Amino acid sequence: MITKTTAKPSTTLTRRALLGSAAAGLAVPAWSPAWSQFRVEIAGVGATRLPIAINDFKDEAATGQTLGAIIRADLERSGQFSMVPGQPGMTETSVPQFGDWRSRAADALVAGSATRLADGRFDVRYRLWDVVKGQDLASESLPVVTADLRLAAHKIADAIYQKLTGDRGVFATRLVYVNKAGPRYSLRVADADGEGEQTVLASPEPIISPAWSPDGSELAYVSFETRKAVVWIQDLRTGRRRKIADFRGSNSAPAFSPNGQQLALTLSRDGGSQLYLIGRNGDGVRRLTQSQSIDTEPVFTPDGAQIYFVSDRGGAPQIYRMPAGGGSAERVTFNGNYNISPTISPDGRTLAFITRVGGGSFKLCVMDLGSGQVQQITDTTDDESPSFAPNGKLIVYATRAGGRDVLMTSTLDGKVKAKLATPTVADIREPAWGPFGN
């Protein structure tokens, strides 16, 4: 039996505590804005960070958004950049004095403006300079409606990040997580910095295990109806949802296949908790594992060839992998006697998971799948639910801080972390990082 001892209240249902089991409740679909704002707190120092100056955008006050500050926070959270103070009055049309900026130790420079157009939209423009070489690197104009101003800032941060690192930025992507405020639960989607939060589902009963479809248009999750766990898929554009697994016993831990046509999940309909494949519309159910143990928390590799999962078949919860179509399983984790919640990086090279240390501390670890080397990257004691950013450079996870469940992001080496925290007393847990947008 996979169990967990934790200092959390017994009414707190998390993915850790529900391996192979489930309770029940009633879910009520909704789609409404929720304007609680997140604050970002940066901690740690990366090994090498590129110094960059990002000026406040000219006339950004008229937009109601602090465009320069949004871009600065995005880039700083990535762990790849350090901020150099800007200079008031600069715009994308300015001619920088590169010698002055070099004396300030800036390697790159950004300036921009926001101009209201006749149709009510804003034209957001920026320019990126290489201070070291004294030349332009990129510029762009983004005409956007007021509601998309934050998204425009995130897209500019993505463009800057990609130009300077060679990797695609993730600042315009989204997170999903579960919010628990008193006795009520809600499934929420927000920007990658936690802002722009919207409620997808509200319920007086628990919601767990949210998972994104590969194209980001749908969410699978477990809600509690008729006193048992049921797996649903919800369309984020329409709010419509469909029940895909409501079999006898428990239905839990859904994970989309890379092509979005199937899900792996855990069912106990035939006795015991085992892995199954099911079509995205609830058809074609097929059992994958045939063990006498609890098999749960499946996740596909990016190429769809294998499934990683948790099983206690060796006497304690460990992570295994098997062919996605079924077959023999191979144990993957050997450090420690309790390893759960696997997630695979988009390039398939890194496994993130939660390990139990000592009598009851749960910490986030990463494993290089080529060498098998494991590194613990957190010093908190109640981590859960890791999820990779779609570029593989950051991990979001839930942990306990100040008596509350909060979300953190971390670089893969653990050197730069950012806490996303609401000003409310709500607990935030079970995060999943969405895919790149179109």
N, C-alpha and C positions, 0 to 999 in steps of 0.2 A: 504494500500500500504506500502510495506517495503522500506524505503528510508534511506539514510544516509547523514548527513552533515559532511564534512571533509575539512581540510585545503589543501588536496592534489589537484593538478591541475585537471581540469575536464577531461582531456585526460587520466588520470591515471585510468585504469580499474582494480579493484580488486574484489575479491569474495564478500567483504562487499558491494561494490557499485553496484553489479550486481545481488542482490537477486531478482529473479523473472524477470529479464530483460536481454537483450543481444544485442550487436552490431554485426558487421560482418567484414570479411576480407578474405585473401587468405593465406593458410598455405602451406609451401614448405618443404617436408620431407628431412632430412639429417642425417648423422651420421658421425661426424668428431671430432677429438680431439680439445679441447680448453684449452690452457695451462695457463690461468690466475690463479695465486696461491692465496689461502686464508691465512689470518693471524688469529690466535686465540688469543683472549684477555680474560683472566680469571678474573672474578670479584666476590667478595663475599666470605664468609667463612661459610663452612658447620658446623653443630653442632659437629659431630665427624668424623675425617678423619684419616685414617690409614697412618702413616708415612712410606714411602718406598723409597729406594735408587735404581735407575735404571742407571747403568753405560752405557757409550757409548760402543757400540759393537766393539770388536777388528777388525781392517781392514775394518770398515764400509765405510771409505772414498773411497775405491776402488769400492764400489757399486753405488756411486752417490746418496745415500740416507742416511740421518741421522737417523738410525734405533732407537737408544736409545732415541733421542729427540721425534720421532713420538710416541713411547710407553709412554713416560712421558706425552706428551700433551694429549693423549687419556685418560689416567688414571686420570689426573688432571681435565679434563673437566667433568668427571663423577661425581665429587663432593664427591667421596668416599676416595680420597687419597690426601696426602700432600707430596711434594717432599723433600727428603733429598739429599744433594749433593753426587755425586758418587766419586769413587776413580779411577784414571787413571790406565790402565794396567790390570784390572781384566777381566777374561773370565769365561766361564761356567766350566772350569776345575780348577779354582782357589780354594784354601782352605781358606774360609773367617775366619778372626779373629773376632768371634762373639762378644767378649767383646768390641772391638773397635767400632763395629757398634752399639752396645747397648749404648755406651757412646755418640754416635752421635744422639741418640733417634730414630734410625731406627728400625721398627718392622719387615720389610721384605726387601729383597735384591735381585736384578736381575743383572746378567752379561751374556754376550754372545759374539759371534763372527760371522763373515761372511767370508767364504772361497770359492774362485772360484774353480769350478770343471773342469775336463778335457773337458766336453761337453759344457762349457760356462755358465752353471748355477751357482748359488751360494747356498752353504749349510749354511743356517742361523740356528744357534743353541743358545739356552739360558738355563739358570738354575735359578730357584726361590728357595730362602732359607727363612725359618722362623728364624729370628734373635733371637727372644725371646726364642724359644725352641732349637735353635742351630742345626737345621736339614734341609735336603732337602725337598722341597715340590713338585717340578715338574721340568721336563726337556723335551726338544723336539728338533728334527732336522727337518728343513723344506727346502728341495731342491727346489729352485724356479728359474724361468727365470728372467732376469733383470726387465722386465715389471711388475712382480708380487712382487717386493721387498717391496713396501709400503704395499701391501696386507698382506705379511708375517708379517710385524711389527704390523699391526692391529690385525692379528690373535693371535700373541703372547700377545698383550694387552688384547684380549678377554680371553685367557687362564688364564692369571694372575688374571684378574678381577673375573672370575668364581671361581678360586681356593680360593681366599681370601674373597669373599663376598657370595658365594653360588648361585649367580645369573648369568645368561648368559650375556656375554658382547655383545655390539652392534657396536664395532669399525670397524668391517669388513662389516657392512651393508652400504646401500647407501641412498642418498637423491635425490629427484627430486625437481626442482624449476623453476620458470620463471625468465629469465634475460631480462631486458629492457635497451637497449643502444641506446639512441636517439630515432628515430622512429621505430627501429627494435626490434622484440621480438624473444626469443629463449627458448626452453624447454631443460633443461640441467640435467644430472645425474652426481653425484659426490660421492666420498667416504663420510662417515659420518663426517669426519673432513673438508670437502669441497675441498680436493685435488682430482686429477685425473679426473677433469671435462671433460665431453663430451657432445656435442650438439646432441640432439635427433631430434629436429625439429627447423627450422628457418622460420621466417615469417615477412613480413612487417606489419602484422595486429596482434591484441592481441591474446594471448593464456592464458587460465585460467583453474583453477580447475583440476590440475593433480591428478591422483589417481592410486595407485599400484594394480596390481592383487595380489592375495594371495601368489602366488609362485614367485613373483618378475620378471617374464619374460615379462610382458606387462604393458603398461601404458594406462589408459583412460584419456582423456582431452577434453577440449572444444577449438576448433579453429574457426576462423571467415571466413567463405566462403560464397560467393554469398550474402554478406551483412546480414548474420544472423549467430547465433551460431549453430555449429554442433558438435556432440559428436563423437569422433574417439577412436579407440583402436589401439595401435602400438606395434608391436613385437620388443623388444629391441635387439634380436639376429640378425634379418634379416633387420630391418628397415621398413618392410612392415606394412602398416596400413589399417584399414578397417573402413568404416563409419557405425556407428550403430544407430544413431538417427539424422535424417535430416527431421523432420516433419514440418508442417506448424507452424509458430510461433517460439518460443524459445525452444532450447534443451540445458540443462545445468546441472551442479552439479552431475556428475556421481560418483558412489561409488560401488565397487565390493562387492558381497556377500562373506561370508567366504569360500564357496566352489568354488568360481570363475566362477560359471555357469550363474549368473545373475548380473545385475546392477540395483541399484535404481537410479533414476534421476528425474529431474524436466522438465516437458513438458507443453507447453501452446497450444497444438494442438487442444484441445477441448474448448478453452477459459479459461483464468485464468491460473495461474501457479500451477500445482498439481503434486503430486508424482506418479510415475509409476515404475513398474518393467519391465525389458526387458532382453531378452537372450543375452549372450555375442556375438552372431552373428547378433543381431538386430531383432530377432524373438520373438514371444510370448509377445507382449506388453500388459500390464495389468495395469489399473488405480488402485491406492491404496487409495487416499484421494478424498473426494467428497465435499470439503468445498468451500465457496465463497471467501476465503482468498487466500493469497499467501503462498504456502507450498513449501519449498525448503531446500537445504543443507542436504539431507538424509545421514545417516551413520548407518551401521549395527552394532549391538552388536557382540562380538566375537563368541557367540554361534549361531548367525544367527536368533535368535528368535524374536528380536525386531529391530525397526528402530527409531533412534532419528532424529529429523528434526527441522527446524525453521518455524514458522508460525506467522502471525499477526492476527490470528483469535480472539485473545483477545483484539485487538486494537493497539498492539505494538508488535514488534518481540520478541518472547520468544521461548524456546526450549521445545519440546514435545516428547513423545515416543508413539509408537503404535506397535501392532503385525506386524511382517514382511510380513504376508500374507494379511494385511488389517484389519480394525476394528476401534474401538473408540480410540481416542488419549487422553493421560493424560499429563497435563502440568508438567514440571520438574523444570524450573527456576522461582523464585519469587523475588529474590533480584534485584532491579533496574527495569527500564522499557524498556531495550533494551539489549537482549542477543542473540548472533548468533554464528555460526561456531562451532557446537558441534563436539567433537571427543572423542572416548571412549578408555580407557586404555586396553591393551591386556588381563588383568584379569577381565575386565568388572566392576571393582569397582569404577573407577574414571572417571568423566566427565571433560574435559577441554573445555573452551569456551571463547568467547570475550564478555565483557560487556562494555556498555557505561556509563561513570561516568561524572556527571555534564552535561555541555552543549555539549561536544564533544571529551572527552578523551576516547580512547579505550584501555582496559587493559585485560591482560590474567588472567583468574581465573580457579581454579580447585574446583570441588565439590565431596565430598565423597558421593557416591550414596546410601550408607547404612544409613548414618545419615542425609544427606541433607546439611551438613555443607559446606560453601563456603569460599574459601581463595583467595584473590587477590595476585598474586605472582610477579607482575612486577610494576615498577614505571615509565615506559615509557608511552607515551600518544597516540600512534597510532599503537597498536599491531593488528595482524591479522593472520589467517590461522594456528592455532596450530595443531600439529601432534605428537603423542606419538612415542617414540622409541619402537622397538618391545619387549624389556624387561620391558617396562612401567616405567623406572626409570628417563627418561629425556623427555622433550618436546622441539621440534623445532618450531619456530614461526617467522614471519616477523614483523619488526617494523621500526620505523623511527629514524635515528641517524645521526647527522652531515649533515642534508639536503638530506639524501639518504635513500632508502629502503634497509635494511640489514637483515641478518638472525641471530637469537640468539638461543642458547639452554639454558635450565634452568632445574635444579632439581625441583621436584614437590613441595618442600617447598620454592622455589624461592631464596634460599641462595647462590647458586653457578650458575653463568651464564657465557656463553662463546659467544663472538661475532665472527661470521665468516664474514670477510670483504675482498672483492677483492681490489686490488690496482687501479682498473679502476673506472670510474665514473658511471658505470652501476648500475641500481636499481635491487635488487634481492627480489623476493616475492613469495607467494603461495607455500611454502615448503610442502613436504610430505615425511615422513620417510618410507623407504622401509622395507620389512619383512626380517627375518633371511634368509641367503642363505642356500643352501643344504650342 
